[in-house]
Amino acid sequence: MWPRVDGMRAMELGTPGEMRGRLNALVLAGTKTATTGLLEDYVEDTEGLEFIGERLALLGDEGQSVGVIEVTGVQVTTFGEVTWEHARAEGEGDTSLEEWRTGHRRFWSREGALIQDDTAVVCVAFRLVKTA
């Protein structure tokens, strides 16, 4: 089960440390308005997908809320079908869809997941509604 903070489900971006700090800073600056997760993680954790209008606590390394985001879109697709529009909205500085795919494959590989073009992913779009 995913963490709950202030009565909301929580979103933890990346891995704790430098990566999470960098990704949270991008959200708080308004640069990052999307993220992508593996559908299998939802199944393993018995969590339902986010839904449009849902508010989520954005968490820092210590489980503290650093902001609140509101979901503006959710799409289940395959890794190979993720659009450049979504990848660019992740705001991480990728200059092409191929660069985005390479970086995400590398990240998930370090986490123990082998990503193929037909791997199911969840694309979540959001907007920042509050900072902590």
N, C-alpha and C positions, 0 to 999 in steps of 0.2 A: 504494500500500500504506500502511496506517495505521501509525503509530509503534509500536514494541515497547519496553517498559521492564521490566526485571527478569523477562524471559521471558513477559510478558503483553502482549496487545494493549492499546492505550491509548485512553482517551476524552478528547477535548478539547471542552469545552463552549463554545458561543458563539464569539466572536472574541477574539483576544488583547487584553489591556488591561483596562479597567474591567469590561466585560461578563464576561469569563472569571473575573476575580477575584470578582465578585459571585455568579456561579453556583456557583463552587467553594465559596465561603463558605456558601451555602445547603445544599450537599451535606454539608459538614463539620459543619454545625449540625443535620443530620438533617431539615431542612425540605424539601429537594428530593430526591425519591425516584423521579423519572421524567424522561425526556427524549424528544424526538421528532426524528427525522431524515428526510431525503428518501431514498426507496428508490433513486432515480437516483444518489445519491452512492455507495452501496454498489456499484452496477454499474460506475460510472466508475472507482472505485478497485479493482475486482475483489476486493472483500472479502465474505466470508460474513457473514450476520447474527450478532449476538450470540446466545448460547444460555443457557438457564437453568442456573445454577450456574457460569457462566464468571466469572472474576475479571478485572477490568480496572484498569489503573493510571489514576488520574485525574490529568491533567497540568495544570501551571501554564503560564505564558507562556513560560518558558525550557525547556520540555520535561522539567521535573523532576516526579517523582511527588509529589503532595500528599496522596494517599490511595489506598486500594484499595476498589473497589466490587464487589459480587457481583450478577449479573443474576438477577432473580426473575421476570421475565416479558418476553416479546417477542411483539409482534403486528404483522403487516402489515395495513394498512387504508387507507382513503382519508382525506384531510384532512377531508372533510365528515362522516366517521363517527367521528372521534376523540371519545371520551366526556368528559364533565365530570369523571368520576372520575380519568381519566388527566391531563387538563389541570390539575386541582387538585393532583395529586401532583407536578407540576413545581415547585410551591412558589414561584412567582415573583410571587405577590400578585394574580393575576387574580381578579376577583370574579364572572366569568361566562364561559361558553364562548365567547360572541361576543367578549369582550375578549381572551381567549386567542387566538382565530383572527385578530383584527385585528393583534395584536402579532407573531404568527408570520408572517403574510403580509408585514408591514412588514419584518421581519428578512430573510426569504428574498428579498424584492424587492431589498433593498440588496445581497444576494449574487448577484443576477442571475437568480433563479428566479421565474417567474410561477406562482403557486399557485392552482389551481382546486379545487373541491370533490372532483373525481375524481383529484387528484394522489395518487399512492401514497406513503405514509409508513410509517415503522417506529417503533412506540411501544415504548420500552424502560423497564421498571421495574427498580429496583435498591435495594440497601441498602448502607450504608457498613459495611465490615468492619475498616478500619484507617486511621489517619491517619499521615502521614509524620512 
